Amino acid sequence: MRTAAELAENVAPTRPHAGIESAAANLIAGPFASMMDRARDALAAKKS
């Protein structure tokens, strides 16, 4: 169970995204949104 929770945290977006309320949409868009969020967070951390 712990491994499943850690995996879910790693692929989940780091900020909310309006318009992605359904489970199916989250499964499709979630990993891409997560990648974009983490890239944005990394760039913001590098600038500051």
PDB file of N, CA, C, O and CB in Angstrom:
ATOM      1  N   MET A   1       0.835  -1.193   0.000  1.00  0.00           N
ATOM      2  CA  MET A   1       0.000   0.000   0.000  1.00  0.00           C
ATOM      3  C   MET A   1       0.877   1.253   0.000  1.00  0.00           C
ATOM      4  O   MET A   1       0.566   2.232  -0.678  1.00  0.00           O
ATOM      5  CB  MET A   1      -0.949   0.000   1.220  1.00  0.00           C
ATOM      6  N   ARG A   2       1.964   1.220   0.755  1.00  0.00           N
ATOM      7  CA  ARG A   2       2.853   2.379   0.813  1.00  0.00           C
ATOM      8  C   ARG A   2       3.467   2.660  -0.559  1.00  0.00           C
ATOM      9  O   ARG A   2       3.574   3.815  -0.972  1.00  0.00           O
ATOM     10  CB  ARG A   2       3.962   2.153   1.856  1.00  0.00           C
ATOM     11  N   THR A   3       3.867   1.609  -1.256  1.00  0.00           N
ATOM     12  CA  THR A   3       4.452   1.780  -2.581  1.00  0.00           C
ATOM     13  C   THR A   3       3.446   2.397  -3.543  1.00  0.00           C
ATOM     14  O   THR A   3       3.810   3.252  -4.351  1.00  0.00           O
ATOM     15  CB  THR A   3       4.948   0.440  -3.123  1.00  0.00           C
ATOM     16  N   ALA A   4       2.201   1.980  -3.469  1.00  0.00           N
ATOM     17  CA  ALA A   4       1.162   2.537  -4.335  1.00  0.00           C
ATOM     18  C   ALA A   4       0.954   4.017  -4.043  1.00  0.00           C
ATOM     19  O   ALA A   4       0.768   4.810  -4.966  1.00  0.00           O
ATOM     20  CB  ALA A   4      -0.156   1.770  -4.156  1.00  0.00           C
ATOM     21  N   ALA A   5       0.983   4.393  -2.775  1.00  0.00           N
ATOM     22  CA  ALA A   5       0.814   5.801  -2.410  1.00  0.00           C
ATOM     23  C   ALA A   5       1.997   6.629  -2.893  1.00  0.00           C
ATOM     24  O   ALA A   5       1.813   7.745  -3.380  1.00  0.00           O
ATOM     25  CB  ALA A   5       0.650   5.949  -0.891  1.00  0.00           C
ATOM     26  N   GLU A   6       3.207   6.097  -2.763  1.00  0.00           N
ATOM     27  CA  GLU A   6       4.390   6.820  -3.232  1.00  0.00           C
ATOM     28  C   GLU A   6       4.362   6.983  -4.749  1.00  0.00           C
ATOM     29  O   GLU A   6       4.732   8.037  -5.266  1.00  0.00           O
ATOM     30  CB  GLU A   6       5.672   6.090  -2.802  1.00  0.00           C
ATOM     31  N   LEU A   7       3.929   5.954  -5.458  1.00  0.00           N
ATOM     32  CA  LEU A   7       3.818   6.040  -6.912  1.00  0.00           C
ATOM     33  C   LEU A   7       2.793   7.095  -7.306  1.00  0.00           C
ATOM     34  O   LEU A   7       3.032   7.889  -8.216  1.00  0.00           O
ATOM     35  CB  LEU A   7       3.434   4.675  -7.508  1.00  0.00           C
ATOM     36  N   ALA A   8       1.664   7.106  -6.628  1.00  0.00           N
ATOM     37  CA  ALA A   8       0.625   8.095  -6.921  1.00  0.00           C
ATOM     38  C   ALA A   8       1.129   9.511  -6.679  1.00  0.00           C
ATOM     39  O   ALA A   8       0.814  10.414  -7.454  1.00  0.00           O
ATOM     40  CB  ALA A   8      -0.619   7.831  -6.069  1.00  0.00           C
ATOM     41  N   GLU A   9       1.904   9.723  -5.623  1.00  0.00           N
ATOM     42  CA  GLU A   9       2.461  11.047  -5.353  1.00  0.00           C
ATOM     43  C   GLU A   9       3.448  11.459  -6.438  1.00  0.00           C
ATOM     44  O   GLU A   9       3.511  12.634  -6.797  1.00  0.00           O
ATOM     45  CB  GLU A   9       3.146  11.069  -3.985  1.00  0.00           C
ATOM     46  N   ASN A  10       4.209  10.521  -6.958  1.00  0.00           N
ATOM     47  CA  ASN A  10       5.214  10.838  -7.967  1.00  0.00           C
ATOM     48  C   ASN A  10       4.618  11.193  -9.318  1.00  0.00           C
ATOM     49  O   ASN A  10       5.224  11.958 -10.069  1.00  0.00           O
ATOM     50  CB  ASN A  10       6.148   9.684  -8.128  1.00  0.00           C
ATOM     51  N   VAL A  11       3.454  10.662  -9.648  1.00  0.00           N
ATOM     52  CA  VAL A  11       2.861  10.953 -10.957  1.00  0.00           C
ATOM     53  C   VAL A  11       1.735  11.976 -10.883  1.00  0.00           C
ATOM     54  O   VAL A  11       1.180  12.353 -11.916  1.00  0.00           O
ATOM     55  CB  VAL A  11       2.341   9.682 -11.577  1.00  0.00           C
ATOM     56  N   ALA A  12       1.391  12.426  -9.697  1.00  0.00           N
ATOM     57  CA  ALA A  12       0.306  13.396  -9.543  1.00  0.00           C
ATOM     58  C   ALA A  12       0.807  14.810  -9.832  1.00  0.00           C
ATOM     59  O   ALA A  12       1.944  15.141  -9.496  1.00  0.00           O
ATOM     60  CB  ALA A  12      -0.291  13.319  -8.123  1.00  0.00           C
ATOM     61  N   PRO A  13      -0.017  15.638 -10.443  1.00  0.00           N
ATOM     62  CA  PRO A  13       0.353  17.036 -10.652  1.00  0.00           C
ATOM     63  C   PRO A  13       0.583  17.747  -9.317  1.00  0.00           C
ATOM     64  O   PRO A  13      -0.018  17.385  -8.305  1.00  0.00           O
ATOM     65  CB  PRO A  13      -0.736  17.762 -11.459  1.00  0.00           C
ATOM     66  N   THR A  14       1.446  18.748  -9.317  1.00  0.00           N
ATOM     67  CA  THR A  14       1.767  19.459  -8.079  1.00  0.00           C
ATOM     68  C   THR A  14       0.854  20.649  -7.825  1.00  0.00           C
ATOM     69  O   THR A  14       0.917  21.256  -6.757  1.00  0.00           O
ATOM     70  CB  THR A  14       3.197  19.926  -8.114  1.00  0.00           C
ATOM     71  N   ARG A  15       0.008  20.990  -8.788  1.00  0.00           N
ATOM     72  CA  ARG A  15      -0.953  22.085  -8.597  1.00  0.00           C
ATOM     73  C   ARG A  15      -2.278  21.697  -9.235  1.00  0.00           C
ATOM     74  O   ARG A  15      -2.311  20.841 -10.119  1.00  0.00           O
ATOM     75  CB  ARG A  15      -0.418  23.423  -9.206  1.00  0.00           C
ATOM     76  N   PRO A  16      -3.365  22.313  -8.800  1.00  0.00           N
ATOM     77  CA  PRO A  16      -4.671  21.956  -9.359  1.00  0.00           C
ATOM     78  C   PRO A  16      -4.821  22.430 -10.805  1.00  0.00           C
ATOM     79  O   PRO A  16      -4.264  23.455 -11.197  1.00  0.00           O
ATOM     80  CB  PRO A  16      -5.787  22.549  -8.502  1.00  0.00           C
ATOM     81  N   HIS A  17      -5.571  21.674 -11.579  1.00  0.00           N
ATOM     82  CA  HIS A  17      -5.833  22.022 -12.970  1.00  0.00           C
ATOM     83  C   HIS A  17      -7.337  22.004 -13.196  1.00  0.00           C
ATOM     84  O   HIS A  17      -7.973  20.955 -13.093  1.00  0.00           O
ATOM     85  CB  HIS A  17      -5.108  21.045 -13.945  1.00  0.00           C
ATOM     86  N   ALA A  18      -7.893  23.145 -13.498  1.00  0.00           N
ATOM     87  CA  ALA A  18      -9.334  23.249 -13.752  1.00  0.00           C
ATOM     88  C   ALA A  18      -9.683  22.490 -15.025  1.00  0.00           C
ATOM     89  O   ALA A  18      -8.925  22.500 -15.995  1.00  0.00           O
ATOM     90  CB  ALA A  18      -9.774  24.735 -13.865  1.00  0.00           C
ATOM     91  N   GLY A  19     -10.817  21.845 -15.011  1.00  0.00           N
ATOM     92  CA  GLY A  19     -11.275  21.133 -16.190  1.00  0.00           C
ATOM     93  C   GLY A  19     -10.865  19.678 -16.239  1.00  0.00           C
ATOM     94  O   GLY A  19     -11.210  18.973 -17.187  1.00  0.00           O
ATOM     95  N   ILE A  20     -10.139  19.214 -15.244  1.00  0.00           N
ATOM     96  CA  ILE A  20      -9.732  17.803 -15.205  1.00  0.00           C
ATOM     97  C   ILE A  20     -10.326  17.182 -13.951  1.00  0.00           C
ATOM     98  O   ILE A  20      -9.600  16.751 -13.056  1.00  0.00           O
ATOM     99  CB  ILE A  20      -8.162  17.649 -15.225  1.00  0.00           C
ATOM    100  N   GLU A  21     -11.658  17.141 -13.894  1.00  0.00           N
ATOM    101  CA  GLU A  21     -12.327  16.625 -12.708  1.00  0.00           C
ATOM    102  C   GLU A  21     -12.617  15.132 -12.787  1.00  0.00           C
ATOM    103  O   GLU A  21     -12.676  14.469 -11.752  1.00  0.00           O
ATOM    104  CB  GLU A  21     -13.605  17.371 -12.487  1.00  0.00           C
ATOM    105  N   SER A  22     -12.799  14.590 -13.981  1.00  0.00           N
ATOM    106  CA  SER A  22     -13.180  13.180 -14.090  1.00  0.00           C
ATOM    107  C   SER A  22     -11.966  12.266 -13.918  1.00  0.00           C
ATOM    108  O   SER A  22     -10.831  12.659 -14.187  1.00  0.00           O
ATOM    109  CB  SER A  22     -13.853  12.913 -15.443  1.00  0.00           C
ATOM    110  N   ALA A  23     -12.228  11.057 -13.472  1.00  0.00           N
ATOM    111  CA  ALA A  23     -11.151  10.086 -13.263  1.00  0.00           C
ATOM    112  C   ALA A  23     -10.466   9.733 -14.583  1.00  0.00           C
ATOM    113  O   ALA A  23      -9.243   9.594 -14.633  1.00  0.00           O
ATOM    114  CB  ALA A  23     -11.699   8.813 -12.597  1.00  0.00           C
ATOM    115  N   ALA A  24     -11.249   9.589 -15.644  1.00  0.00           N
ATOM    116  CA  ALA A  24     -10.667   9.241 -16.944  1.00  0.00           C
ATOM    117  C   ALA A  24      -9.742  10.349 -17.447  1.00  0.00           C
ATOM    118  O   ALA A  24      -8.656  10.073 -17.957  1.00  0.00           O
ATOM    119  CB  ALA A  24     -11.778   8.974 -17.974  1.00  0.00           C
ATOM    120  N   ALA A  25     -10.169  11.584 -17.302  1.00  0.00           N
ATOM    121  CA  ALA A  25      -9.334  12.702 -17.730  1.00  0.00           C
ATOM    122  C   ALA A  25      -8.064  12.780 -16.898  1.00  0.00           C
ATOM    123  O   ALA A  25      -6.998  13.095 -17.427  1.00  0.00           O
ATOM    124  CB  ALA A  25     -10.109  14.018 -17.634  1.00  0.00           C
ATOM    125  N   ASN A  26      -8.162  12.499 -15.605  1.00  0.00           N
ATOM    126  CA  ASN A  26      -6.979  12.496 -14.753  1.00  0.00           C
ATOM    127  C   ASN A  26      -5.990  11.418 -15.167  1.00  0.00           C
ATOM    128  O   ASN A  26      -4.781  11.649 -15.138  1.00  0.00           O
ATOM    129  CB  ASN A  26      -7.378  12.300 -13.303  1.00  0.00           C
ATOM    130  N   LEU A  27      -6.481  10.246 -15.553  1.00  0.00           N
ATOM    131  CA  LEU A  27      -5.589   9.172 -15.987  1.00  0.00           C
ATOM    132  C   LEU A  27      -4.853   9.535 -17.266  1.00  0.00           C
ATOM    133  O   LEU A  27      -3.697   9.157 -17.455  1.00  0.00           O
ATOM    134  CB  LEU A  27      -6.373   7.886 -16.191  1.00  0.00           C
ATOM    135  N   ILE A  28      -5.523  10.265 -18.137  1.00  0.00           N
ATOM    136  CA  ILE A  28      -4.914  10.632 -19.415  1.00  0.00           C
ATOM    137  C   ILE A  28      -4.021  11.863 -19.275  1.00  0.00           C
ATOM    138  O   ILE A  28      -2.881  11.850 -19.739  1.00  0.00           O
ATOM    139  CB  ILE A  28      -5.998  10.891 -20.462  1.00  0.00           C
ATOM    140  N   ALA A  29      -4.511  12.904 -18.654  1.00  0.00           N
ATOM    141  CA  ALA A  29      -3.784  14.168 -18.591  1.00  0.00           C
ATOM    142  C   ALA A  29      -2.872  14.292 -17.381  1.00  0.00           C
ATOM    143  O   ALA A  29      -1.947  15.104 -17.391  1.00  0.00           O
ATOM    144  CB  ALA A  29      -4.751  15.299 -18.590  1.00  0.00           C
ATOM    145  N   GLY A  30      -3.110  13.509 -16.346  1.00  0.00           N
ATOM    146  CA  GLY A  30      -2.355  13.638 -15.104  1.00  0.00           C
ATOM    147  C   GLY A  30      -0.849  13.535 -15.249  1.00  0.00           C
ATOM    148  O   GLY A  30      -0.137  14.420 -14.776  1.00  0.00           O
ATOM    149  N   PRO A  31      -0.327  12.477 -15.891  1.00  0.00           N
ATOM    150  CA  PRO A  31       1.127  12.368 -16.015  1.00  0.00           C
ATOM    151  C   PRO A  31       1.753  13.519 -16.802  1.00  0.00           C
ATOM    152  O   PRO A  31       2.828  13.997 -16.440  1.00  0.00           O
ATOM    153  CB  PRO A  31       1.482  11.062 -16.675  1.00  0.00           C
ATOM    154  N   PHE A  32       1.094  13.969 -17.873  1.00  0.00           N
ATOM    155  CA  PHE A  32       1.616  15.097 -18.641  1.00  0.00           C
ATOM    156  C   PHE A  32       1.575  16.380 -17.815  1.00  0.00           C
ATOM    157  O   PHE A  32       2.532  17.154 -17.817  1.00  0.00           O
ATOM    158  CB  PHE A  32       0.819  15.278 -19.942  1.00  0.00           C
ATOM    159  N   ALA A  33       0.469  16.604 -17.112  1.00  0.00           N
ATOM    160  CA  ALA A  33       0.356  17.789 -16.255  1.00  0.00           C
ATOM    161  C   ALA A  33       1.404  17.750 -15.153  1.00  0.00           C
ATOM    162  O   ALA A  33       1.974  18.782 -14.799  1.00  0.00           O
ATOM    163  CB  ALA A  33      -1.055  17.889 -15.644  1.00  0.00           C
ATOM    164  N   SER A  34       1.658  16.578 -14.614  1.00  0.00           N
ATOM    165  CA  SER A  34       2.668  16.423 -13.570  1.00  0.00           C
ATOM    166  C   SER A  34       4.049  16.794 -14.098  1.00  0.00           C
ATOM    167  O   SER A  34       4.803  17.508 -13.437  1.00  0.00           O
ATOM    168  CB  SER A  34       2.674  14.983 -13.035  1.00  0.00           C
ATOM    169  N   MET A  35       4.373  16.307 -15.286  1.00  0.00           N
ATOM    170  CA  MET A  35       5.673  16.611 -15.882  1.00  0.00           C
ATOM    171  C   MET A  35       5.832  18.116 -16.098  1.00  0.00           C
ATOM    172  O   MET A  35       6.887  18.679 -15.805  1.00  0.00           O
ATOM    173  CB  MET A  35       5.841  15.862 -17.215  1.00  0.00           C
ATOM    174  N   MET A  36       4.796  18.761 -16.605  1.00  0.00           N
ATOM    175  CA  MET A  36       4.859  20.201 -16.848  1.00  0.00           C
ATOM    176  C   MET A  36       4.950  20.980 -15.533  1.00  0.00           C
ATOM    177  O   MET A  36       5.702  21.950 -15.441  1.00  0.00           O
ATOM    178  CB  MET A  36       3.632  20.659 -17.648  1.00  0.00           C
ATOM    179  N   ASP A  37       4.192  20.563 -14.519  1.00  0.00           N
ATOM    180  CA  ASP A  37       4.245  21.225 -13.213  1.00  0.00           C
ATOM    181  C   ASP A  37       5.635  21.126 -12.609  1.00  0.00           C
ATOM    182  O   ASP A  37       6.168  22.113 -12.102  1.00  0.00           O
ATOM    183  CB  ASP A  37       3.214  20.616 -12.257  1.00  0.00           C
ATOM    184  N   ARG A  38       6.223  19.938 -12.660  1.00  0.00           N
ATOM    185  CA  ARG A  38       7.544  19.738 -12.056  1.00  0.00           C
ATOM    186  C   ARG A  38       8.617  20.509 -12.813  1.00  0.00           C
ATOM    187  O   ARG A  38       9.554  21.018 -12.199  1.00  0.00           O
ATOM    188  CB  ARG A  38       7.898  18.245 -12.022  1.00  0.00           C
ATOM    189  N   ALA A  39       8.498  20.607 -14.139  1.00  0.00           N
ATOM    190  CA  ALA A  39       9.443  21.407 -14.917  1.00  0.00           C
ATOM    191  C   ALA A  39       9.301  22.882 -14.555  1.00  0.00           C
ATOM    192  O   ALA A  39      10.303  23.580 -14.399  1.00  0.00           O
ATOM    193  CB  ALA A  39       9.219  21.198 -16.433  1.00  0.00           C
ATOM    194  N   ARG A  40       8.071  23.359 -14.421  1.00  0.00           N
ATOM    195  CA  ARG A  40       7.833  24.751 -14.034  1.00  0.00           C
ATOM    196  C   ARG A  40       8.392  25.027 -12.640  1.00  0.00           C
ATOM    197  O   ARG A  40       9.006  26.069 -12.409  1.00  0.00           O
ATOM    198  CB  ARG A  40       6.328  25.073 -14.077  1.00  0.00           C
ATOM    199  N   ASP A  41       8.178  24.093 -11.713  1.00  0.00           N
ATOM    200  CA  ASP A  41       8.703  24.253 -10.356  1.00  0.00           C
ATOM    201  C   ASP A  41      10.229  24.292 -10.361  1.00  0.00           C
ATOM    202  O   ASP A  41      10.828  25.089  -9.639  1.00  0.00           O
ATOM    203  CB  ASP A  41       8.206  23.113  -9.452  1.00  0.00           C
ATOM    204  N   ALA A  42      10.862  23.441 -11.166  1.00  0.00           N
ATOM    205  CA  ALA A  42      12.324  23.405 -11.229  1.00  0.00           C
ATOM    206  C   ALA A  42      12.877  24.700 -11.814  1.00  0.00           C
ATOM    207  O   ALA A  42      13.879  25.223 -11.327  1.00  0.00           O
ATOM    208  CB  ALA A  42      12.795  22.206 -12.064  1.00  0.00           C
ATOM    209  N   LEU A  43      12.233  25.216 -12.851  1.00  0.00           N
ATOM    210  CA  LEU A  43      12.687  26.477 -13.440  1.00  0.00           C
ATOM    211  C   LEU A  43      12.502  27.641 -12.476  1.00  0.00           C
ATOM    212  O   LEU A  43      13.357  28.523 -12.396  1.00  0.00           O
ATOM    213  CB  LEU A  43      11.937  26.755 -14.741  1.00  0.00           C
ATOM    214  N   ALA A  44      11.406  27.651 -11.754  1.00  0.00           N
ATOM    215  CA  ALA A  44      11.162  28.719 -10.782  1.00  0.00           C
ATOM    216  C   ALA A  44      12.183  28.661  -9.654  1.00  0.00           C
ATOM    217  O   ALA A  44      12.644  29.701  -9.183  1.00  0.00           O
ATOM    218  CB  ALA A  44       9.737  28.618 -10.212  1.00  0.00           C
ATOM    219  N   ALA A  45      12.540  27.463  -9.220  1.00  0.00           N
ATOM    220  CA  ALA A  45      13.534  27.318  -8.152  1.00  0.00           C
ATOM    221  C   ALA A  45      14.911  27.744  -8.638  1.00  0.00           C
ATOM    222  O   ALA A  45      15.691  28.315  -7.876  1.00  0.00           O
ATOM    223  CB  ALA A  45      13.577  25.867  -7.644  1.00  0.00           C
ATOM    224  N   LYS A  46      15.213  27.471  -9.897  1.00  0.00           N
ATOM    225  CA  LYS A  46      16.517  27.843 -10.453  1.00  0.00           C
ATOM    226  C   LYS A  46      16.648  29.357 -10.596  1.00  0.00           C
ATOM    227  O   LYS A  46      17.736  29.902 -10.410  1.00  0.00           O
ATOM    228  CB  LYS A  46      16.727  27.168 -11.813  1.00  0.00           C
ATOM    229  N   LYS A  47      15.547  30.045 -10.926  1.00  0.00           N
ATOM    230  CA  LYS A  47      15.573  31.500 -11.088  1.00  0.00           C
ATOM    231  C   LYS A  47      15.730  32.233  -9.766  1.00  0.00           C
ATOM    232  O   LYS A  47      16.306  33.320  -9.723  1.00  0.00           O
ATOM    233  CB  LYS A  47      14.313  31.964 -11.773  1.00  0.00           C
ATOM    234  N   SER A  48      15.223  31.648  -8.688  1.00  0.00           N
ATOM    235  CA  SER A  48      15.274  32.362  -7.402  1.00  0.00           C
ATOM    236  C   SER A  48      16.503  32.023  -6.606  1.00  0.00           C
ATOM    237  O   SER A  48      16.688  32.541  -5.505  1.00  0.00           O
ATOM    238  CB  SER A  48      14.053  32.053  -6.580  1.00  0.00           C
TER     239      SER A  48
END
